[in-house]
Amino acid sequence: MRALLILAVLISAARADLDVKPLETWLGKQKDLHSLEADFVQERKLPSLKKPVSTPGKLRMVRPGKLLWELGQPVKTMAVSDGTTMTLLDVEKKRGKKVDSDAAEAKQFTLLTDKAFRDLTGFQEAFELVESRVTDGIYQLTVKPKDKELKKHVSWMFLDIDQKTQELRALDLELQDKTRIRTVFTKSRINAKIDPAVFQADTTGYLMR
C-alpha cells in the first residue's frame, strides 16, 4: 500500500510540473500544415532481441487522412491510406490486407494526420498528458492514448519537439507487447506538392486478405 501511495505522489508531482505551453505552440503551427514529406530512421526494440533493429524509410502525408509510409531501402513494407481505407503490404512476401482507417492498426500510422494534432483541446481529448521535460532545446512529452481501440495496441507515446524550429523530431510508441518503435524524422518538407496517386495502393500480384 505504501508503495502505491508513493507512486501516486510521484505521478501527481510529475503532472503538476507538466508544461503544456511548448505543446500548445507546436500544435498552433500544425494548423498551417497541409502536407508533409520526410525521411526517417525507425528503431524497433523487441523484448526478444538484445539489440534494436534500425531501418530507413520515407513518409508522405496529406491531411486529412492520406498517407504513404514506406519502410526499408529497397521498400520492404508499406502502409497506404486514401483517407478511408488503410492498405498494409509486405512487399517481400507479396501479401497484404486492408483495414478501415479508423481501426487501431491504421491509427498507429496515421496519428499525425488526425484532428487531435490540430489544437490543444483536441490533443487532450485524445491523449492523457503524463510528463514533460526539456533537454537540449527538445521538448519531450509523454502521453497515453485515451481511445479504447488504440489502447489495445499502444500503451505509451513519446514526442520530441524541437522548440527552435517547431518540428517533430521523433515519435516513439510503446506497444502492448512491450515492443518499442522510435521514428526519428529527417529532411522534413512541409506543404510540398504530393502526387495524389501515391495514396492509391497498387495490390497487383499481392495475396490480399
Protein Blocks (a to p, Z undefined) as FASTA:
>chain_A
ZZmmmmmmmmmmmmmmpcfklmmmmmmmmmmpmbdcdddddddddfkbmbdcdddddddd
ddehiacddedjddfbdcddehlaccdddfklopacdddfkbmklmmmmmmmpmklmbmk
lmmmmpccfbdcdeehiacdddddfblklmmmmmbdcddddfklopafbdcdddfkopac
ddddehiaehiacdfklmpccfehiacZZ
